[in-house]
């Protein structure tokens, strides 16, 4: 397919989506907020263990690097399971699979809270990551199915408020639990949340119009068919660029982010609760982006959002790492949240349009790359943190995420120029 053909096809796809969205039956106003609530639970589950690392290290007699495996195994399972849930969502309906995944998260979160030893906790976190994989990527893909492209980025931003608040609440709740020497309670509370949300999602799924419960029934054996769908996504050069960029973003950012609470705790003597509260400002920065997303998208464009987002992330991580006083982390964490969602939301909107005919598989590949990147980044940082210290981990993370963001911004400008030239 030539560049002109590709541009024409993309424009036709967006026009068709807009026409369909204007004619189809309306969807319940609760549909996206419920998905956002499920994303809140996923965000809490993802980050709740970050401020617990010092307490887990003391309780189980392990090093900080060793107990960081509770983060690594969650991210690995989360990333790899995307490869399963994407095609499952296309086959059985994305909203239905999200509901079933939320109920499964209730079970795995309960297993985390009841784990008798560290090995059991690792297994439970592995299962928790696998089940949580069904929520955010499929929610993004479902929104891509029912919302026209020109309206999609603000809707995605509003949906992600749940995840943003979940990430922030997870760090705060984890810090409170660690200071209270009760790391089990948060996991049990997460289980209750997922149980309630899962039941609500199942009930609402029955009332969705047919187009919002669309299923893609393909012929042939399941595994070869799934491989074929991912091969179709990876055959597109732009899709490969988006996937590589989000992998690098996850690796460099979260390799450093996972140790922010521990860095502030050990460097400045703040309690784990206070350290967690500082990191919670990351969520506030993301919330500000969500509220201003329509304005920022219009003024900066996708390339500008990537460039400025990467710059804010680098400045914030370097500021936290080299801070002479603890309160530098206040501005640093807020700026990190703003920068992350500026960059990441731009990657997300491109992910929803990588392969519209296989959107579940495409967004699953995107999320898989992101969380595999996280697991690699946290794993490497965990192995090195005892040797090089948290300051150098922060510096390397900021440098890497800045390079990834600037490269993606350049690619966006180059792609846009090529499309304008081909349509002239």
C-alpha positions in Angstrom: 0.0 0.0 0.0 1.4 3.4 -1.0 1.5 6.3 1.4 -1.4 8.0 -0.6 -3.4 4.8 -0.3 -2.7 4.5 3.4 -3.7 8.1 4.0 -6.9 7.7 2.0 -7.7 4.5 3.8 -7.1 6.2 7.2 -9.4 9.1 6.3 -12.1 6.8 5.0 -11.9 4.8 8.2 -12.3 7.8 10.4 -15.2 9.2 8.3 -16.9 5.8 8.5 -16.5 5.7 12.2 -17.9 9.2 12.6 -20.9 8.3 10.4 -21.7 5.2 12.3 -21.3 6.9 15.7 -23.9 9.5 14.6 -26.5 7.0 13.6 -26.3 4.2 16.1 -28.3 3.7 19.3 -27.1 5.7 22.3 -25.0 4.0 25.0 -25.7 4.3 28.7 -23.9 7.2 30.4 -22.7 4.8 33.0 -20.7 2.7 30.5 -17.5 4.7 30.5 -17.6 5.7 34.2 -17.9 2.1 35.2 -14.9 1.2 33.0 -13.1 4.1 34.7 -13.9 2.6 38.1 -12.5 -0.7 37.0 -9.4 1.1 35.8 -9.2 2.7 39.2 -9.0 -0.7 40.8 -6.4 -1.8 38.2 -4.3 1.3 39.0 -4.5 0.7 42.8 -3.5 -2.9 42.3 -0.5 -1.9 40.1 1.1 0.7 42.4 -0.1 -0.4 45.9 3.1 -2.4 46.5 5.6 0.4 45.6 5.7 2.1 49.1 5.5 -1.3 50.8 8.9 -2.4 49.6 10.8 -1.3 52.7 8.3 -3.0 55.0 8.2 -6.2 52.9 12.0 -6.2 52.9 12.0 -6.0 56.7 9.2 -8.5 57.2 10.6 -11.2 54.9 14.3 -10.5 55.6 15.1 -9.6 51.9 16.8 -6.8 50.1 15.0 -3.9 48.5 15.9 -5.2 45.1 14.6 -8.7 45.8 11.2 -7.6 47.2 10.8 -5.4 44.1 9.9 -8.7 42.4 6.3 -8.1 43.6 6.2 -5.3 41.0 8.1 -7.1 38.3 6.0 -10.2 38.3 2.8 -8.2 38.2 4.1 -6.2 35.2 5.3 -9.3 33.3 2.0 -11.1 33.8 0.1 -8.0 32.9 2.1 -7.5 29.7 2.0 -11.0 28.4 -1.7 -11.6 29.2 -2.6 -8.7 26.8 -1.8 -11.1 24.0 -4.6 -13.3 25.2 -7.3 -10.8 26.2 -7.1 -8.7 23.0 -8.3 -11.5 20.7 -10.7 -12.7 23.4 -12.3 -9.3 23.5 -12.7 -9.3 19.8 -14.2 -12.8 19.9 -16.6 -12.6 22.8 -17.2 -8.9 23.2 -14.8 -6.4 24.9 -17.3 -5.2 27.6 -18.2 -8.7 28.6 -14.5 -9.8 28.9 -13.8 -6.6 31.0 -16.6 -7.6 33.4 -15.3 -11.2 33.7 -11.8 -9.9 34.2 -12.9 -7.6 37.1 -14.5 -10.5 38.9 -11.3 -12.5 38.4 -9.3 -9.6 39.8 -11.4 -9.8 43.0 -10.2 -13.4 43.5 -6.5 -12.8 42.7 -6.4 -9.7 44.9 -7.9 -11.7 47.8 -5.1 -14.3 47.2 -2.5 -11.5 47.6 -4.0 -10.4 50.9 -4.1 -14.0 52.3 -0.6 -15.0 51.1 1.2 -16.8 53.9 4.8 -16.1 52.7 6.8 -14.2 50.2 6.8 -17.0 47.6 3.0 -17.2 47.8 2.7 -13.4 47.5 4.8 -13.5 44.3 2.5 -16.2 42.8 -0.6 -14.2 43.8 0.8 -11.0 42.3 1.6 -12.9 39.1 -2.0 -14.0 38.9 -3.3 -10.5 39.8 -1.3 -9.0 37.0 -2.7 -11.6 34.5 -6.3 -10.9 35.4 -5.9 -7.1 35.6 -4.6 -7.2 32.0 -8.2 -7.5 30.8 -9.3 -4.0 31.9 -7.6 -0.9 30.6 -6.5 -2.1 27.1 -9.9 -3.6 26.3 -11.6 -0.5 27.7 -9.5 1.7 25.3 -10.3 -0.6 22.4 -14.0 -0.6 23.3 -14.0 3.2 23.4 -12.2 3.2 20.0 -15.1 1.0 18.7 -17.9 3.3 19.8 -16.4 6.8 19.7 -15.4 8.6 16.5 -11.7 9.4 16.1 -12.1 13.2 16.3 -13.8 12.9 19.7 -11.8 10.0 21.1 -8.8 11.6 22.8 -10.8 13.7 25.3 -13.0 10.6 26.1 -9.9 8.5 26.6 -8.5 11.1 28.8 -11.6 11.2 30.9 -11.7 7.4 31.1 -8.1 7.4 32.3 -9.0 9.6 35.3 -9.9 6.3 37.0 -6.5 4.9 36.4 -4.8 8.1 37.3 -6.6 8.3 40.7 -6.0 4.6 41.1 -2.3 4.9 40.7 -2.2 7.8 43.2 -4.5 6.1 45.7 -2.5 2.9 45.4 0.7 4.6 46.5 -1.0 6.4 49.3 -2.9 3.4 50.6 0.3 1.3 50.3 2.2 3.8 52.4 -0.5 4.0 55.1 -0.6 0.2 55.3 3.2 -0.1 55.5 3.4 2.4 58.3 0.6 0.5 60.1 2.5 -2.8 59.5 -0.6 -4.2 57.7 0.3 -4.8 54.1 -2.6 -7.3 53.6 -5.6 -5.0 54.2 -5.2 -3.0 50.9 -5.3 -6.2 48.8 -8.5 -7.3 50.5 -10.1 -3.9 50.0 -9.2 -4.1 46.3 -10.9 -7.4 46.1 -14.1 -6.0 47.4 -13.9 -3.1 44.9 -13.4 -5.4 41.9 -16.3 -7.6 43.0 -18.8 -4.7 43.1 -17.5 -3.3 39.8 -17.5 -6.6 38.0 -21.2 -7.3 38.9 -22.2 -3.8 37.8 -20.3 -4.2 34.5 -22.0 -7.6 33.8 -25.4 -6.1 34.4 -24.8 -3.1 32.2 -23.4 -5.3 29.4 -26.8 -6.8 28.9 -28.3 -3.4 28.2 -25.7 -2.2 25.6 -26.8 -1.8 22.0 -25.6 -4.4 19.5 -22.8 -2.3 18.1 -21.3 -1.9 21.6 -21.3 -5.7 22.1 -19.8 -6.4 18.7 -18.0 -9.7 18.3 -15.5 -10.8 15.6 -16.0 -14.4 14.8 -13.2 -15.8 12.8 -12.6 -19.2 11.3 -9.8 -21.6 12.2 -7.9 -22.7 15.3 -7.6 -20.1 18.1 -3.8 -19.9 18.5 -2.9 -19.6 14.8 -5.7 -17.1 14.4 -4.4 -15.0 17.3 -0.8 -15.2 15.9 -2.2 -14.1 12.5 -4.0 -11.1 14.0 -0.8 -9.9 15.8 1.2 -10.4 12.7 -1.2 -8.1 10.8 -0.7 -5.4 13.4 3.1 -5.8 13.4 3.2 -5.7 9.6 2.4 -2.0 9.8 5.6 0.2 10.1 3.7 2.9 12.1 2.4 0.3 14.5 5.9 -1.0 15.2 7.0 2.6 15.9 4.2 3.1 18.4 5.0 -0.2 20.1 8.7 0.4 20.4 8.0 3.9 21.8 5.6 2.7 24.5 8.0 -0.1 25.5 10.8 2.4 26.0 8.5 4.8 27.9 7.4 2.0 30.3 11.0 0.8 30.8 12.7 4.1 31.6 9.8 5.8 33.4 8.7 3.0 35.7 12.2 1.7 36.3 12.7 5.0 38.1 9.1 5.6 39.3 9.0 2.4 41.3 11.7 3.7 43.6 10.5 7.3 44.2 8.8 6.5 47.5 11.8 4.5 48.8 14.2 7.2 47.6 12.4 10.0 49.5 11.9 7.7 52.6 15.6 6.8 52.8 17.1 10.1 51.7 15.0 12.5 53.8 13.6 10.3 56.5 10.0 10.8 55.6 7.5 8.2 56.7 6.3 5.8 54.0 2.8 7.4 54.3 4.3 10.8 53.6 6.4 9.4 50.8 3.3 7.8 49.3 1.4 11.0 49.6 4.1 12.8 47.6 3.9 10.3 44.8 0.1 10.7 44.9 0.7 14.1 43.3 1.6 12.1 40.1 -2.1 11.4 39.9 -2.9 15.0 40.4 -0.8 16.0 37.4 -2.5 13.4 35.3 -5.9 14.6 36.5 -5.0 18.2 35.4 -4.1 16.8 32.0 -7.4 15.0 31.7 -9.3 18.2 32.5 -7.3 20.3 30.1 -6.8 17.6 27.4 -9.1 19.2 24.8 -7.3 22.5 25.1 -3.8 21.0 25.1 -4.5 18.8 22.1 -5.8 21.8 20.1 -2.9 24.0 21.0 0.1 21.6 21.0 -1.0 18.8 18.7 0.2 15.3 19.1 3.9 16.1 18.3 3.9 18.9 20.9 2.3 16.8 23.5 5.0 14.2 23.1 7.8 16.7 23.1 6.7 18.6 26.1 5.5 15.5 28.0 9.0 13.9 27.6 10.6 17.2 28.8 8.5 17.4 31.9 9.2 13.8 32.7 12.9 14.2 32.5 13.0 17.4 34.5 10.8 15.9 37.2 12.8 12.7 37.6 16.1 14.6 37.7 14.6 17.1 40.2 13.5 14.3 42.5 16.8 12.4 42.3 19.1 15.4 42.9 16.7 17.3 45.3 18.6 18.9 48.2 15.3 19.0 50.3 12.3 16.8 50.3 9.7 19.3 49.1 11.3 19.4 45.6 9.5 16.1 45.2 6.2 17.9 45.5 6.6 19.7 42.2 8.5 16.8 40.7 5.8 14.3 41.2 3.1 16.6 40.0 5.1 17.5 36.9 5.8 13.8 36.3 2.1 13.0 36.2 1.4 15.8 33.8 4.3 14.9 31.5 3.5 11.2 31.5 -0.1 11.6 30.5 0.8 14.2 27.8 3.1 11.7 26.2 1.3 8.5 27.0 -2.2 9.7 25.9 -0.7 10.6 22.6 0.7 7.1 22.2 -2.7 5.7 23.2 -4.7 7.6 20.6 -2.3 6.4 18.0 -2.6 2.8 19.3 -6.4 2.9 18.9 -5.9 3.6 15.2 -3.0 1.3 14.4 -5.3 -1.4 13.0 -9.0 -0.4 13.3 -10.1 -3.8 11.8 -8.2 -5.6 14.6 -8.4 -3.0 17.3 -8.6 -5.4 20.2 -5.4 -7.1 19.2 -3.7 -3.8 18.3 -4.4 -2.2 21.7 -3.5 -5.4 23.4 -0.1 -5.4 21.7 0.3 -1.8 22.8 -0.5 -2.5 26.4 1.7 -5.6 26.3 4.6 -3.6 25.1 4.1 -1.0 27.8 4.0 -3.4 30.7 6.7 -5.7 29.4 8.7 -2.5 29.2 7.8 -1.7 32.8 8.8 -5.2 34.0 12.2 -4.9 32.2 12.8 -1.4 33.6 11.9 -2.3 37.1 13.8 -5.6 36.9 17.0 -3.8 35.7 16.6 -1.0 38.2 15.9 -3.4 41.0 19.1 -5.3 40.2 21.2 -2.1 40.0 19.7 0.0 42.8 21.8 -1.5 45.6 25.0 -0.8 43.6 24.4 2.6 41.9 21.8 4.1 44.2 18.4 5.6 43.6 19.8 8.9 42.4 21.4 7.3 39.3 18.3 5.3 38.7 16.3 8.5 38.5 18.9 10.2 36.2 18.9 7.2 33.8 15.2 7.0 33.7 14.7 10.7 32.9 17.3 10.6 30.1 15.8 7.5 28.5 12.2 8.7 28.6 13.2 12.1 27.2 14.9 10.4 24.2 11.9 8.2 23.5 9.5 11.1 23.6 11.6 13.4 21.4 12.0 10.6 18.8 8.3 9.9 18.7 7.5 13.6 18.4 9.9 13.8 15.4 8.3 10.7 13.8 4.8 12.3 14.2 5.9 15.5 12.5 7.6 13.5 9.7 4.5 11.4 9.2 2.1 14.4 9.2 4.3 16.1 6.6 4.3 13.0 4.4 0.5 12.8 4.6 0.1 16.5 3.7 2.4 16.1 0.8 0.6 13.0 -0.5 -2.8 14.7 -0.3 -1.7 17.9 -2.0 
